[in-house]
């Protein structure tokens, strides 16, 4: 038994057998032609948006609301984790590359607090500057920096 990898294809839906078990997939090839392939094992790993798309598109007689969706929650309650960063530059060398990379976390604003005017929260992560080689290769190459990330 082996694995066959088909590149430049997009799965349209997972097909099921008479018992409602996954048995293959319908997919479009790179020319846009629809194909069906049978499989003993079907693995779905399409990220937080692609997986629900595929499961919902796979509705059939045995699974009228989509595969794995008897609860009606497939595709609901998705929470993205945006990540932003900011950097500061110090006039003197701080040897930021010496020591652990991520050294301070603060979750002071992590929990929802409607009194502060927002729902959900965020984490501050303070990191040391990168090492001299990494820093020297960046477009702006200050002598030292501290970076804080939220997410």
N, C-alpha and C positions, 0 to 999 in steps of 0.2 A: 504494500500500500504506500502511495506517495502523495505528494502535493503537486498540483498544477497551478501555476501562477499565470493569470491572464492580465496583462498590463493594458493601459489606455482604455479601460472598460468602466462602465458605471452600472451598478446593479439597480434594476428597476424594482424587483420584488423577490422575496423568498417564496419558493413554492413548497407546498405541503402534500403529503400523501393522503390516502383515504382516512387515516387515523388522526390527521391533523398535525403530524410530525414533520419537521423541516426535511425536505427531500432534494432540494436544489435551488437554483436561482434563475431568474430571467435577467439578462443584462444587455446593454447596448455596447457594441464594439466601437473602435475608433472611427469607423465610417458611419456610425449611427444605425447599424443594422441590429435588430433584436434577435437574441439567441436564448436558448434554454440549456442549462447544464444540470445534470443530476449529480448528487453527492451523497455519500454516506454520512458525512459530518458537514454541517454548515456553521461557520464561525462568523459572528458579526462583531466588527471592531471599527466603527465608522465615526467616532468622536461623539460629543454631546449633542450635535445637531443632526449628523448623518445617520446615526443609529435609530433615533425615533422616526426620522423620515422613512427609512427602510422598513421598520416594523409596522408603521401605519400604512404604508403603501402595500403591505403584504396582506391586507384584509382579504378574507376568503369565506367560504361557507362555514367552515369550522371555527374561524376567528373573525367574526364580522366587524369587530372594532380594531383589528390589527393584531399582529402576533404579540404575545406577552402583554396584552393590554386588557385583561379581564377587569382590572381595577379602574380603567379609564385614565390612568395617570401617565401613560407613555407620552412624552413630549411636554409634560407640565412640570412646573417648579424648577426649571433649569436656572442655575445661577452662575453667571460668568464670573471669573475672577480677574478683573482688569488689573494691570500692573503698570504703575507709572514710576518714574524715578526723577530725582533732581540731584544736582551736584553743586558742591561749594568748593572754592579754591582758597587756600591759605597762602599768605605771602612767604612763609618759611616752610622748610621741609618738615613733615610730621612723621616720616617713616611709617606711613600707613600700611605698607605691605608687610610689616613685621607683626605677626600675631594672627589671630583668627579672622576670617573674612567677614562674617556676620557677627557682630559683637553686642549689639543692643537691640532689643525688641520692646516695643511699648504697645499694649492693647488698651490704653486708657480710653480710646474712643471706639472700641471693638463692638460693644453691645449697643443695640438700638436704644436711643434716648430721645423720645419725642419732644422733651423739653428743650433739647438742643436743636430741634428742627430737622432731624434726619432719621430715616429708617435704615437699619443695618449699620455697619460700621467699617472700620478699617484698622490695619496694623501698620505702625511705623517700624521700619527695619533700618537700622543705621549700620552701614558697612564701612569698613576701612577702604582706603584708596587701593587701586590695583598696583601691582608691582611695576618696577621701572621699565621692563621690556613692554608689557601690555600698555602702560601709560604712554610710552614713547611712540608706540605705533598708532595711537589714536590721532584724529585730525587736530584737535587742540591738545597740546601736551603741557599742562601746567606741572609745576614741580611736585605738588601733592594735592589731594582732594579728599573730601569725605562725601559719600553718596548715601542718600536716604531713599528708601523705596516704600511705597504704600501698595496695598493690594488686598 
